[in-house]
Amino acid sequence: MKNILIIGAGKSSSYVIKYLLEKSNEEKLHLTIGDVSIENATKLINNHKNAKAIIFDVFDKNQRENAIKNATIVVSMLPARFHIEVAKDCLKYGKNLVTASYVSPAMKALDKQVKAKELVFMNEIGVDPGLDHMSAMQVIDKIRNKGGKMLLFESFTGGLVAPESDTNLWNYKFTWNPRNVVLAGQGGAAMFIQEGTYKYIPYHKLFRRTEFLKINNQKFEAYANRDSLKYRETYGLKNIPTMYRGTIRRVGFSRAWNIFVQLGMTDDSYSIENSENMSYRDFVNLFLAYSPSDSVELKLRSYLKIDQDDVMWEKLLELDLFNPNKKIRIKNATPAKMLQKILEDSWTLQENDKDMIVMQHLFGYEKEGKKEQVESSLIVLGENQNYTAMSKTVGLPLAIATLKILNGEITKPGVQIPIAKEVYQPILKELKNHGIEFIEKKVPYLGYNPNHVIG
């Protein structure tokens, strides 16, 4: 039996485990699922004979090394900052590694040693990053092979709630780590390139500069990712005039979210004294001027110029933000943590709620003097709270890649991401069998004359 060690049995692990267990008899696999909570791991295994759950603490060196030493391949579903400890042990004991996280500088620094041992350390093989790389490279390679020259690449992804489970005015529920949603866009200006001109959007303006998209006759908006230019060289698009990557939300979300940004509620850089005893109403009042006569509601509306009949106001009321009885109950919390606690009351997926992954790429190119554009779109719906579209689109690429590395179908050594044709082609092909398929269509070229001087 080939022993696959999966470290982490959180929200994104359900489909990794499900896929590999379904293949376990045919492929002679045995799964060891390690997690700090053995209950999560046990639940996902569901008494399958080809799997076992173990308590796994990434900081317990002996336990970690022992588990990795006994594995044939390691899948790390841990938070990104913990991968490096696992990676060093995989290097030490000669084990291949698969993660869905961005390649960190510490991980990249292992590349030479990984190649020397002829190991595969596959990263960024989830949904975003992951599916976005593979689906984009497939089209970019096709355009190049036909003699086209890339002029424009725009890419958008969002984890949303499915229409049938969309029950709030924000048209949003948490389908992933809520903390990442609250902190989205922070840490520097969003940067991209448009018609050869670099553009920057500071955080305090980010949610008021949105793009509109239409995908499968549904309307969405997108705000810019922090660094749209990160993959220019990786994708072979070094001199492309337009490159933009964004996060998808339903129309109206960004304008409302901007309220929290302008008030300072998304700040994670300082702690609030006595936060555990504060009510939701107290929290809102922290960011407003003192008044001996005006209510918190009146102060907020006046400060942000929100009319009482504005849907923005209805969205704030729906979150129960002004409730004097609900308590934060988190010690020394930052404003961002306090806001997250409030939002989790309203935006947590219920048992039978379904989520939705939406992705769209736009490829503008020139071929034989003519400008053309391809639109590639994907919508995936989840089944329920456990088997979500998010866990499916993260987990299945990860699981398929793991099996292909294990079976010697992916062999190129080094610390890498899935941009090579021999990696993305077979994975995308198999994903079609699981309902994960991009629909491509030609659309009018939407770029402008690269020689124009307005900009």
C-alpha positions as CSV (number, residue, x, y, z in Angstrom):
1,M,0.0,0.0,0.0
2,K,1.2,3.5,-0.8
3,N,0.7,5.7,2.3
4,I,-0.5,9.2,1.7
5,L,-0.2,11.5,4.8
6,I,-2.7,14.3,4.7
7,I,-1.9,16.9,7.4
8,G,-5.0,19.0,8.3
9,A,-8.7,18.0,8.2
10,G,-10.3,21.4,8.0
11,K,-12.9,22.8,5.6
12,S,-10.9,22.3,2.5
13,S,-9.9,18.7,3.1
14,S,-13.3,16.9,2.5
15,Y,-12.9,16.4,-1.2
16,V,-9.2,15.5,-1.0
17,I,-10.0,12.7,1.3
18,K,-13.2,11.7,-0.5
19,Y,-11.4,11.4,-3.9
20,L,-8.4,9.5,-2.6
21,L,-10.5,7.1,-0.6
22,E,-12.7,6.4,-3.7
23,K,-9.4,5.5,-5.6
24,S,-7.8,3.6,-2.6
25,N,-8.7,0.0,-3.6
26,E,-7.9,0.4,-7.2
27,E,-4.7,2.4,-6.6
28,K,-3.7,0.5,-3.4
29,L,-3.7,3.6,-1.2
30,H,-3.7,4.0,2.5
31,L,-4.5,7.4,4.0
32,T,-3.3,8.8,7.3
33,I,-5.2,11.9,8.2
34,G,-3.4,14.0,10.9
35,D,-5.1,16.9,12.7
36,V,-5.0,18.6,16.1
37,S,-8.7,17.6,16.3
38,I,-9.0,13.9,15.7
39,E,-12.8,14.3,15.5
40,N,-12.6,16.2,12.2
41,A,-10.3,13.6,10.7
42,T,-12.5,10.7,12.0
43,K,-15.6,12.2,10.6
44,L,-14.2,12.6,7.1
45,I,-12.8,9.1,7.0
46,N,-16.2,7.7,8.0
47,N,-14.8,4.2,9.1
48,H,-13.2,3.5,5.7
49,K,-10.9,0.5,5.9
50,N,-8.1,2.2,3.9
51,A,-7.7,5.2,6.3
52,K,-6.8,6.1,9.8
53,A,-6.9,9.3,11.8
54,I,-4.1,10.5,14.1
55,I,-3.6,13.5,16.3
56,F,-1.0,15.6,14.6
57,D,0.7,18.7,16.1
58,V,3.0,20.4,13.6
59,F,5.1,21.7,16.5
60,D,5.8,18.3,17.9
61,K,9.1,17.6,16.0
62,N,9.3,13.8,16.8
63,Q,5.6,13.2,16.0
64,R,5.9,15.2,12.8
65,E,9.1,13.5,11.6
66,N,7.8,10.1,12.4
67,A,4.6,10.6,10.4
68,I,6.4,12.0,7.4
69,K,9.1,9.3,7.5
70,N,6.4,6.6,7.2
71,A,4.6,8.3,4.3
72,T,5.0,7.8,0.5
73,I,3.8,11.3,-0.2
74,V,2.7,14.2,2.0
75,V,-0.3,16.6,1.4
76,S,-0.1,19.6,3.7
77,M,-3.5,21.3,4.3
78,L,-2.1,23.4,7.1
79,P,-2.2,27.2,7.1
80,A,0.5,28.5,4.7
81,R,3.0,29.6,7.4
82,F,3.4,26.1,8.7
83,H,4.2,24.4,5.4
84,I,7.9,25.1,5.8
85,E,8.4,22.8,8.8
86,V,6.7,20.0,6.9
87,A,8.7,20.8,3.7
88,K,12.1,20.6,5.5
89,D,11.1,17.1,6.9
90,C,10.0,16.0,3.4
91,L,13.4,17.1,2.1
92,K,15.2,15.3,4.9
93,Y,13.3,12.0,4.3
94,G,13.0,12.2,0.5
95,K,9.2,12.6,0.3
96,N,7.2,14.5,-2.4
97,L,5.0,17.3,-1.1
98,V,1.8,18.9,-2.3
99,T,0.2,22.1,-1.0
100,A,-2.5,24.5,-2.2
101,S,-0.7,27.6,-0.8
102,Y,1.4,30.3,-2.4
103,V,5.1,29.6,-2.7
104,S,6.7,31.5,0.2
105,P,10.3,32.8,-0.1
106,A,11.3,30.1,2.5
107,M,9.8,27.4,0.3
108,K,11.4,28.8,-2.9
109,A,14.8,28.7,-1.1
110,L,14.5,24.9,-0.9
111,D,14.3,24.6,-4.7
112,K,17.9,23.6,-5.4
113,Q,17.9,21.0,-2.7
114,V,14.6,19.6,-3.8
115,K,15.9,19.3,-7.4
116,A,19.1,17.6,-6.2
117,K,17.0,14.9,-4.5
118,E,14.7,14.7,-7.6
119,L,11.6,15.5,-5.5
120,V,8.4,17.2,-6.6
121,F,7.2,20.0,-4.3
122,M,3.9,21.1,-6.0
123,N,2.4,24.3,-4.6
124,E,-0.5,26.6,-5.6
125,I,-2.6,23.6,-6.8
126,G,-6.0,24.6,-5.3
127,V,-8.6,26.9,-6.8
128,D,-7.0,30.4,-6.5
129,P,-4.1,29.8,-6.7
130,G,-4.3,26.6,-8.7
131,L,-7.3,26.3,-11.1
132,D,-6.6,29.9,-12.2
133,H,-3.0,29.0,-13.2
134,M,-4.0,25.8,-15.1
135,S,-7.0,27.2,-16.9
136,A,-5.2,30.4,-17.8
137,M,-2.0,28.6,-19.1
138,Q,-4.1,26.2,-21.2
139,V,-5.6,29.1,-23.2
140,I,-2.4,31.2,-23.3
141,D,-0.5,28.2,-24.7
142,K,-3.2,27.6,-27.3
143,I,-3.1,31.3,-28.4
144,R,0.7,31.2,-28.6
145,N,0.7,27.9,-30.5
146,K,-1.5,29.5,-33.2
147,G,0.8,32.5,-33.6
148,G,-1.1,34.9,-31.4
149,K,0.5,37.7,-29.4
150,M,-1.0,38.3,-26.0
151,L,-2.2,41.9,-25.4
152,L,-4.6,41.5,-22.4
153,F,-5.0,39.1,-19.5
154,E,-7.7,39.7,-16.9
155,S,-8.6,37.1,-14.3
156,F,-11.3,37.1,-11.6
157,T,-12.2,34.6,-8.9
158,G,-14.8,34.6,-6.1
159,G,-16.1,32.3,-3.4
160,L,-19.8,33.2,-3.0
161,V,-23.0,31.8,-1.8
162,A,-25.2,29.9,-4.3
163,P,-28.3,31.8,-5.5
164,E,-30.7,29.3,-3.7
165,S,-28.9,30.0,-0.4
166,D,-28.5,33.7,-0.8
167,T,-30.7,34.9,2.1
168,N,-29.2,38.2,3.1
169,L,-28.9,41.7,1.7
170,W,-25.2,41.5,1.3
171,N,-25.6,38.5,-1.1
172,Y,-22.6,36.9,0.8
173,K,-21.7,34.2,3.3
174,F,-18.3,33.0,4.5
175,T,-17.2,30.0,2.3
176,W,-13.6,30.2,3.4
177,N,-11.5,31.7,6.2
178,P,-13.5,34.7,7.5
179,R,-10.3,36.4,8.7
180,N,-9.0,36.5,5.1
181,V,-12.2,38.2,4.0
182,V,-12.0,40.9,6.7
183,L,-8.4,41.6,5.9
184,A,-8.7,41.4,2.1
185,G,-6.8,44.1,0.2
186,Q,-4.6,45.3,3.1
187,G,-0.8,45.4,3.2
188,G,-0.1,47.8,0.3
189,A,-1.8,49.3,-2.8
190,A,-3.4,47.2,-5.4
191,M,-1.3,47.3,-8.6
192,F,-1.9,46.4,-12.2
193,I,-1.1,47.5,-15.7
194,Q,-3.6,48.9,-18.2
195,E,-2.6,49.6,-21.8
196,G,1.0,49.9,-20.7
197,T,0.3,52.3,-17.8
198,Y,0.9,51.2,-14.3
199,K,-2.1,51.8,-12.0
200,Y,-2.2,51.8,-8.2
201,I,-5.3,51.8,-5.9
202,P,-4.6,52.5,-2.2
203,Y,-6.6,50.4,0.3
204,H,-8.9,53.2,1.4
205,K,-10.1,53.5,-2.2
206,L,-10.0,49.8,-3.2
207,F,-13.7,49.0,-2.7
208,R,-14.9,52.0,-4.7
209,R,-13.0,51.1,-7.9
210,T,-14.8,48.0,-9.1
211,E,-15.2,46.2,-12.5
212,F,-18.5,44.8,-13.6
213,L,-18.7,41.2,-15.0
214,K,-21.3,39.1,-16.6
215,I,-20.9,35.3,-16.2
216,N,-23.6,32.9,-17.4
217,N,-26.1,35.8,-17.5
218,Q,-25.4,36.6,-13.8
219,K,-24.0,40.1,-13.0
220,F,-21.0,40.4,-10.6
221,E,-18.5,43.0,-9.6
222,A,-14.8,42.7,-8.8
223,Y,-12.2,44.6,-6.9
224,A,-8.5,44.5,-7.7
225,N,-6.2,42.0,-6.1
226,R,-3.2,43.5,-4.2
227,D,-0.6,42.4,-6.8
228,S,-1.9,41.7,-10.3
229,L,1.6,41.6,-11.8
230,K,3.0,38.8,-9.7
231,Y,2.6,36.2,-12.4
232,R,3.6,38.2,-15.5
233,E,6.9,36.5,-15.8
234,T,5.6,33.1,-14.7
235,Y,2.9,33.1,-17.4
236,G,5.4,34.4,-20.0
237,L,3.5,37.7,-20.2
238,K,6.4,40.0,-19.3
239,N,5.6,42.7,-21.9
240,I,1.8,42.4,-21.9
241,P,0.2,45.9,-22.0
242,T,-2.8,44.9,-19.8
243,M,-2.9,42.6,-16.8
244,Y,-5.4,42.7,-14.0
245,R,-6.5,40.2,-11.4
246,G,-9.5,40.7,-9.1
247,T,-11.9,39.2,-6.5
248,I,-15.5,38.6,-7.4
249,R,-18.5,39.7,-5.3
250,R,-22.2,40.3,-6.0
251,V,-22.9,43.9,-7.2
252,G,-23.3,46.3,-4.2
253,F,-21.1,44.3,-1.8
254,S,-18.0,46.5,-2.2
255,R,-19.8,49.8,-1.7
256,A,-21.3,48.5,1.5
257,W,-18.0,46.9,2.7
258,N,-16.3,50.3,2.2
259,I,-18.2,51.5,5.2
260,F,-16.2,49.3,7.5
261,V,-12.9,50.3,5.8
262,Q,-13.7,54.0,6.1
263,L,-14.7,53.6,9.8
264,G,-11.5,51.7,10.6
265,M,-13.2,48.5,11.6
266,T,-11.0,46.2,9.4
267,D,-7.8,47.4,11.1
268,D,-5.8,44.5,12.6
269,S,-2.8,46.5,13.9
270,Y,-3.9,47.3,17.4
271,S,-5.9,45.8,20.3
272,I,-9.0,47.3,22.0
273,E,-9.0,47.5,25.8
274,N,-11.9,45.7,27.5
275,S,-13.1,44.3,24.1
276,E,-14.5,41.2,25.7
277,N,-17.2,43.2,27.6
278,M,-18.1,45.5,24.7
279,S,-21.5,45.2,23.0
280,Y,-21.8,45.3,19.2
281,R,-23.2,48.8,19.7
282,D,-20.2,49.8,21.8
283,F,-17.9,48.6,19.0
284,V,-19.6,50.8,16.4
285,N,-19.4,53.8,18.7
286,L,-15.6,53.4,19.1
287,F,-15.2,54.9,15.6
288,L,-17.6,57.8,15.9
289,A,-17.3,61.2,17.5
290,Y,-18.7,61.8,21.0
291,S,-22.1,63.5,21.2
292,P,-24.2,64.1,24.4
293,S,-27.4,63.9,22.4
294,D,-27.1,62.0,19.1
295,S,-27.6,58.2,19.0
296,V,-25.0,55.9,17.5
297,E,-27.2,55.3,14.5
298,L,-27.6,59.0,13.8
299,K,-23.9,59.7,14.2
300,L,-23.0,56.9,11.8
301,R,-25.5,58.0,9.2
302,S,-24.4,61.6,9.4
303,Y,-20.7,60.8,9.3
304,L,-21.0,58.5,6.2
305,K,-23.9,60.5,4.6
306,I,-26.2,57.4,4.4
307,D,-29.9,58.2,4.0
308,Q,-32.3,56.2,6.2
309,D,-34.0,54.7,3.1
310,D,-30.7,53.7,1.5
311,V,-30.2,49.9,1.1
312,M,-26.7,50.5,2.7
313,W,-28.4,51.3,5.9
314,E,-30.6,48.2,5.6
315,K,-27.5,46.1,5.2
316,L,-26.0,47.5,8.4
317,L,-29.2,46.9,10.4
318,E,-29.4,43.4,9.1
319,L,-26.0,42.6,10.8
320,D,-27.5,43.7,14.2
321,L,-24.6,46.1,14.5
322,F,-26.4,48.4,17.0
323,N,-27.5,45.7,19.4
324,P,-26.6,46.8,23.0
325,N,-27.0,43.2,24.4
326,K,-24.8,41.1,22.1
327,K,-21.2,41.0,23.5
328,I,-17.9,40.6,21.6
329,R,-16.5,38.2,24.3
330,I,-12.9,38.2,22.8
331,K,-10.1,39.6,25.0
332,N,-7.7,42.2,23.6
333,A,-9.3,41.9,20.2
334,T,-8.3,44.0,17.2
335,P,-11.1,45.9,15.4
336,A,-10.8,43.3,12.6
337,K,-11.4,40.4,15.0
338,M,-14.3,42.2,16.5
339,L,-15.9,42.8,13.1
340,Q,-15.3,39.2,12.1
341,K,-17.1,38.0,15.3
342,I,-20.1,40.2,14.4
343,L,-20.2,39.0,10.7
344,E,-19.9,35.3,11.6
345,D,-23.3,35.7,13.3
346,S,-24.9,36.5,10.0
347,W,-22.7,35.1,7.3
348,T,-21.9,31.5,8.5
349,L,-23.1,28.8,6.1
350,Q,-26.0,26.9,7.5
351,E,-26.1,23.1,7.3
352,N,-27.9,22.9,3.9
353,D,-26.6,26.1,2.4
354,K,-24.7,25.8,-0.8
355,D,-21.7,27.9,-1.9
356,M,-20.5,28.8,-5.3
357,I,-17.1,29.3,-7.0
358,V,-17.1,31.8,-9.9
359,M,-14.0,32.3,-12.1
360,Q,-13.5,34.2,-15.4
361,H,-10.5,34.9,-17.5
362,L,-10.3,37.3,-20.5
363,F,-7.5,36.9,-23.1
364,G,-7.0,39.6,-25.6
365,Y,-4.5,38.9,-28.4
366,E,-3.4,39.9,-31.9
367,K,-3.1,37.4,-34.7
368,E,-2.3,38.2,-38.4
369,G,-3.0,41.9,-37.7
370,K,-6.4,41.2,-36.2
371,K,-7.3,41.7,-32.5
372,E,-9.4,39.0,-30.9
373,Q,-10.6,38.0,-27.4
374,V,-11.5,34.8,-25.6
375,E,-13.6,34.6,-22.5
376,S,-13.2,31.5,-20.3
377,S,-15.7,31.1,-17.4
378,L,-16.4,28.6,-14.6
379,I,-19.2,28.3,-12.1
380,V,-19.2,25.4,-9.5
381,L,-22.0,24.9,-6.9
382,G,-21.4,23.1,-3.6
383,E,-23.5,20.3,-2.2
384,N,-23.8,21.4,1.5
385,Q,-21.9,22.9,4.4
386,N,-19.3,20.2,4.4
387,Y,-18.9,19.4,0.7
388,T,-18.6,22.9,-0.6
389,A,-17.7,24.2,-4.0
390,M,-14.7,25.8,-2.3
391,S,-13.5,22.5,-0.9
392,K,-14.2,20.8,-4.2
393,T,-12.2,23.3,-6.3
394,V,-9.4,23.3,-3.8
395,G,-9.4,19.6,-3.0
396,L,-9.8,17.9,-6.3
397,P,-6.9,19.5,-8.2
398,L,-4.8,18.8,-5.1
399,A,-5.9,15.2,-4.9
400,I,-5.5,14.5,-8.6
401,A,-2.0,16.0,-8.6
402,T,-1.1,13.9,-5.6
403,L,-2.1,10.7,-7.3
404,K,-0.3,11.7,-10.6
405,I,2.9,12.4,-8.7
406,L,2.6,9.2,-6.7
407,N,2.1,7.2,-10.0
408,G,5.1,8.9,-11.7
409,E,3.0,10.8,-14.2
410,I,4.3,14.2,-12.9
411,T,8.0,13.9,-12.4
412,K,9.7,17.2,-13.1
413,P,11.6,18.0,-9.8
414,G,11.7,21.2,-7.9
415,V,9.5,23.7,-6.0
416,Q,6.9,24.6,-8.5
417,I,3.3,25.6,-9.5
418,P,1.1,23.9,-12.1
419,I,1.9,25.9,-15.2
420,A,3.6,23.2,-17.3
421,K,1.4,21.6,-20.0
422,E,2.3,18.1,-18.7
423,V,0.9,19.1,-15.3
424,Y,-2.2,21.2,-16.2
425,Q,-3.5,19.2,-19.2
426,P,-4.2,15.8,-17.5
427,I,-5.5,17.5,-14.3
428,L,-8.0,19.8,-16.2
429,K,-9.1,16.8,-18.3
430,E,-10.0,14.7,-15.2
431,L,-11.6,17.7,-13.5
432,K,-14.2,17.8,-16.3
433,N,-15.4,14.4,-15.1
434,H,-16.2,16.0,-11.7
435,G,-18.2,19.0,-13.2
436,I,-15.3,21.4,-13.1
437,E,-15.1,22.7,-16.7
438,F,-14.3,26.1,-18.2
439,I,-16.6,27.3,-21.0
440,E,-14.6,29.2,-23.6
441,K,-16.1,31.6,-26.2
442,K,-14.9,34.3,-28.5
443,V,-16.1,37.8,-27.7
444,P,-15.3,41.2,-29.2
445,Y,-11.8,42.5,-28.3
446,L,-12.3,45.1,-25.5
447,G,-8.8,46.5,-25.3
448,Y,-7.8,49.8,-26.8
449,N,-5.1,51.0,-29.1
450,P,-1.7,50.4,-27.3
451,N,-0.3,53.5,-29.0
452,H,-2.9,55.9,-27.5
453,V,-1.7,58.7,-25.4
454,I,-4.8,59.1,-23.1
455,G,-4.5,57.1,-19.9
